[in-house]
Amino acid sequence: LGISPPLFHHPSHPKTKMFDLPLRPLKDTIFTPLCTYIPSPIKPLHITLLAFISGLISCYILAFPSSTSLQPKHINSTLPLVFWILNRALDCLDGALARHRGTSSELGGFLDLLGDFIVYSLLPISIAYGTSSSASPSSSVPSYGGETGDKGVWLAVAVLEATFHVNNFVLFYVAALVEKVGADLKGQKEDSDGKGERKKAEDGGKGDKERRRKELTSVSMRPAVIEGFESGVIFTLMIMFPRWIEWLSWMMAGLVAVGIGQRTVWVVRALS
């Protein structure tokens, strides 16, 4: 969910400043020194795998609290919170270690994002399922396991998951456009051996594609109203207060929807 800062700016684009950028130096300050203590046989991909497993364990405990040593009727957030924080810490550490050793790779970035997306998608579902299955009809806590009581929760989670899906489509479609326009520019450069009017026409088309490439790159790397830090805070609140899952899901879905709207406007401007 986190997006990097824009490399290029357009005067008509509003500049959204959230927490991810200011916190990056702090994150590097914390995790980079730890890299010197990690044995050389441990690779960044190993840490990525551990982060993914930690996230899955957190989701499992949230979904099936009665299968652990937790209280059967109410979800104890301590253990899943520990594994969630471990997931976030290891997610920061794998990238820091890769940069520290100069071993950053496209595969590492892909697997890191894949693990994040899976855990992010499972967390709200796990919490909703756990609260539904652990609620007691005689409990003073509102039950989400009745005939109609859980519909609001599952609707909120479904809408949240839908916003994730649409947001990811926007981001990846823009990234694909950036690659396509970049490839077209490279092809034009290799084939532009003509002169005179043909050369001018090619230069004009190349200039327009270069402008679009820069604009699209700006969109694909542009901050939105909710990014990695804000998402992490909301997910942490969901784990700590699972009975708030419905309202937190609606809030997060609204913020993601605003981000989708922002990026859609920027895409339209870039392609116009």
C-alpha positions in Angstrom: 0.0 0.0 0.0 2.9 2.3 0.5 3.9 4.5 -2.4 7.3 6.2 -3.0 7.6 9.9 -3.5 7.2 11.5 -6.9 10.2 11.9 -9.1 8.5 14.5 -11.3 6.0 17.2 -10.4 3.3 18.9 -12.4 2.2 22.4 -11.4 -1.4 21.4 -11.4 -0.8 18.4 -9.1 -1.5 18.9 -5.4 1.4 17.7 -3.3 0.2 15.2 -0.7 2.6 14.8 2.2 2.0 11.9 4.6 4.2 10.1 7.0 6.1 7.5 4.9 8.7 9.9 3.6 9.6 11.7 6.8 9.9 8.4 8.6 12.2 6.7 6.2 15.4 8.3 7.6 14.3 7.2 11.1 13.6 3.6 9.8 17.1 3.5 8.2 18.7 4.9 11.4 17.1 2.1 13.4 17.5 -0.9 11.1 20.7 -0.3 9.2 23.0 -0.7 12.3 21.4 -4.0 13.0 22.5 -5.4 9.7 26.1 -5.7 10.9 25.0 -8.2 13.5 23.2 -10.5 11.0 25.3 -13.6 10.1 26.3 -13.7 6.4 24.5 -17.0 5.7 21.2 -15.2 6.5 20.0 -13.6 3.3 17.5 -10.8 2.9 15.1 -13.3 1.3 15.3 -15.4 4.5 14.1 -12.4 6.5 11.4 -11.7 4.0 10.1 -15.3 4.4 10.2 -14.9 8.2 8.2 -11.7 8.0 5.6 -13.5 5.9 5.4 -16.4 8.3 5.0 -14.0 11.2 2.2 -12.3 9.5 0.4 -15.5 8.7 0.7 -16.7 12.3 -0.8 -13.4 13.5 -3.7 -13.9 11.1 -4.2 -17.5 12.2 -4.4 -16.6 15.9 -6.9 -13.8 15.1 -9.1 -16.2 13.0 -8.9 -19.2 15.4 -8.4 -17.9 18.9 -9.9 -21.0 20.5 -7.2 -23.1 18.9 -4.5 -21.3 21.0 -4.1 -20.8 24.7 -6.1 -17.6 24.4 -9.4 -17.1 26.1 -12.1 -18.9 24.2 -14.8 -16.3 24.3 -12.8 -13.1 23.7 -9.8 -12.5 21.4 -6.7 -11.6 23.4 -4.8 -9.3 21.1 -1.3 -9.7 22.8 0.0 -12.7 20.9 -1.2 -11.7 17.4 0.0 -8.2 18.0 3.5 -9.5 18.8 3.6 -11.4 15.6 2.2 -8.5 13.7 4.9 -6.1 15.1 7.5 -8.8 14.3 6.2 -8.9 10.7 6.5 -5.1 10.4 10.0 -5.1 11.9 11.3 -7.9 9.6 9.7 -6.2 6.6 11.9 -3.1 7.3 14.9 -5.2 8.1 15.0 -7.2 4.9 15.3 -4.2 2.7 17.8 -2.5 5.0 20.0 -5.7 4.9 19.7 -5.9 1.1 20.8 -2.2 0.7 23.6 -2.7 3.3 25.0 -5.6 1.4 24.4 -4.2 -2.0 22.2 -7.2 -2.9 18.9 -5.5 -3.7 17.0 -7.3 -6.5 13.8 -7.2 -8.4 12.9 -10.7 -7.1 13.4 -9.5 -3.5 11.1 -6.5 -4.1 8.5 -8.7 -5.7 8.4 -11.3 -2.9 8.4 -8.6 -0.3 5.4 -6.9 -1.8 3.6 -10.2 -2.4 4.0 -11.2 1.2 2.7 -7.8 2.3 -0.3 -7.9 0.1 -1.3 -11.4 1.3 -1.0 -10.4 4.9 -2.8 -7.1 4.5 -5.6 -8.9 2.7 -5.9 -11.7 5.3 -5.8 -9.5 8.4 -9.3 -7.9 8.2 -10.8 -11.2 7.1 -9.1 -13.1 10.0 -10.3 -10.6 12.6 -13.8 -10.6 11.3 -14.0 -14.4 11.3 -12.4 -14.5 14.8 -14.8 -12.1 16.3 -17.8 -13.8 14.7 -16.8 -17.3 15.8 -15.8 -16.2 19.4 -18.8 -14.0 20.2 -21.2 -15.5 22.7 -25.0 -14.9 22.4 -25.2 -14.4 26.2 -22.2 -12.1 26.3 -22.6 -8.3 26.9 -20.2 -7.9 23.9 -22.2 -7.4 20.7 -22.4 -10.7 18.8 -21.4 -10.9 15.2 -22.4 -14.5 14.9 -26.2 -14.2 14.7 -28.5 -14.3 11.7 -28.0 -10.6 10.9 -25.4 -9.3 13.4 -22.4 -10.2 11.4 -23.6 -8.8 8.1 -22.4 -5.3 8.9 -18.9 -6.5 9.7 -18.6 -8.7 6.6 -19.9 -5.9 4.4 -17.4 -3.4 5.8 -14.5 -5.9 5.3 -15.8 -6.8 1.8 -15.8 -3.1 0.8 -12.3 -2.6 2.3 -11.0 -5.6 0.3 -12.6 -4.2 -2.8 -10.9 -0.8 -2.3 -7.6 -2.7 -2.0 -8.3 -4.5 -5.3 -9.1 -1.3 -7.1 -6.2 0.6 -5.7 -3.8 -2.1 -6.7 -5.3 -2.1 -10.2 -4.7 1.7 -10.5 -1.1 1.4 -9.3 -0.1 -1.5 -11.4 -1.8 -0.2 -14.5 0.0 3.0 -14.2 3.3 1.2 -13.7 2.6 -0.9 -16.9 1.9 2.3 -18.8 5.2 3.8 -17.6 7.0 0.7 -18.9 5.2 0.8 -22.2 5.9 4.4 -22.9 9.5 3.9 -21.9 9.8 1.0 -24.3 8.2 3.2 -27.1 10.7 5.9 -26.4 13.6 3.5 -26.6 12.3 2.1 -29.9 12.0 5.6 -31.3 15.5 6.4 -30.3 16.9 3.3 -32.1 14.8 3.8 -35.2 15.2 7.6 -35.6 17.7 7.7 -38.4 15.6 9.9 -40.8 16.2 13.6 -41.5 14.1 16.7 -42.3 10.4 16.7 -41.7 10.4 13.0 -40.7 12.9 13.8 -38.0 10.8 16.7 -36.7 7.7 14.6 -36.6 9.5 11.8 -34.7 11.0 14.4 -32.3 7.5 15.8 -31.7 6.0 12.4 -31.0 9.0 11.5 -28.8 8.6 14.7 -26.8 4.9 14.0 -26.1 5.7 10.4 -25.0 8.5 11.7 -22.8 6.1 14.1 -21.2 3.6 11.3 -20.6 6.2 9.0 -19.2 7.3 11.6 -16.7 3.7 12.3 -15.8 2.8 8.7 -15.4 6.0 8.1 -13.3 4.9 10.9 -11.1 1.5 9.3 -10.6 2.9 5.8 -9.9 5.2 7.1 -7.3 3.0 9.8 -5.9 1.9 9.8 -2.2 -1.8 9.4 -1.4 -3.9 10.1 1.7 -3.1 6.6 3.1 0.2 4.8 2.7 2.3 2.2 4.5 2.5 4.0 7.9 -1.2 4.9 8.0 -2.2 1.4 7.0 0.0 -0.1 9.6 -1.5 2.1 12.3 -5.1 1.1 11.3 -4.2 -2.6 11.1 -2.6 -2.4 14.6 -5.8 -0.8 16.0 -7.8 -3.7 14.4 -5.6 -6.3 16.2 -5.7 -4.4 19.5 -9.4 -3.7 19.4 -11.0 -6.4 17.2 -14.5 -5.4 18.2 -13.9 -2.2 16.3 -13.3 -4.1 13.0 -16.4 -2.8 11.4 -15.8 0.9 11.9 -12.1 0.7 11.3 -12.8 -1.1 8.0 -15.2 1.5 6.9 -12.7 4.3 7.8 -9.8 2.6 6.0 -12.0 1.9 3.0 -12.9 5.6 2.8 -9.3 6.7 3.0 -8.2 4.2 0.3 -11.1 5.4 -1.9 -9.9 8.9 -1.5 -6.4 7.8 -2.6 -7.9 6.0 -5.6 -9.7 9.2 -6.6 -6.5 11.2 -6.3 -4.5 8.9 -8.5 -7.3 8.6 -11.0 -7.4 12.4 -11.4 -3.6 12.4 -11.8 -3.8 9.6 -14.4 -6.4 11.5 -16.4 -4.3 14.6 -16.4 -1.2 12.7 -17.4 -2.9 11.1 -20.3 -4.8 14.2 -21.5 
